[in-house]
Amino acid sequence: MRAVAPVGSQDHWVSFHLLGTSGETDLPEPIKARLLCHFLLTRIPDEGLPEALESLAGMWMFYQTPTPHPPALPSARSVPARLTGSYAEPVYPVTED
């Protein structure tokens, strides 16, 4: 994975050695996103770090709050059945087009 820095600054190289037979480095998307976040944090000027910290802390707090579960449905109550006489089922013709 290579992230290109602006002209006049250094490139950042990140390499991984993963066990396997293919020789390909296939990182899960969340790991790639975390690495990109770390790279971007290194590129923020010092005066922007308090804002980045506040924003990231707010996001962390948001995702730490458990999702409330909806209230349980009330239990079903029984309704007594009433048997009636039989009737002929109506015929509904269906044409196929």
Phi, psi and omega in degrees: 000134181228131176250127183270127180268162177300160181301138178092355178241173184278147171282149175255127176247132177234124178231154182227146173243107180251141178288140179162175184258345186280336184080353179272141175264110181240097181270144174297151182303319178299323179293318179298318180295319179297318179296319178295322177299317178298318179299313181296324177297326178290340182268349181284134177295156184305323182289344178267351183295320177301320178293318178296319179297316180298316181295314181294321178295321177296319177295319180298316180296321180299315183280348176276340180287122181294146178287126180291139178276142178294152181297150180293145177289148178294152181293147181289140177257150182283143176239123182296139180273148178236121180279136178237180180287171180273160179216161180278134180286131180290151179260127178246105182292138179239124177260138179263125179252000000 
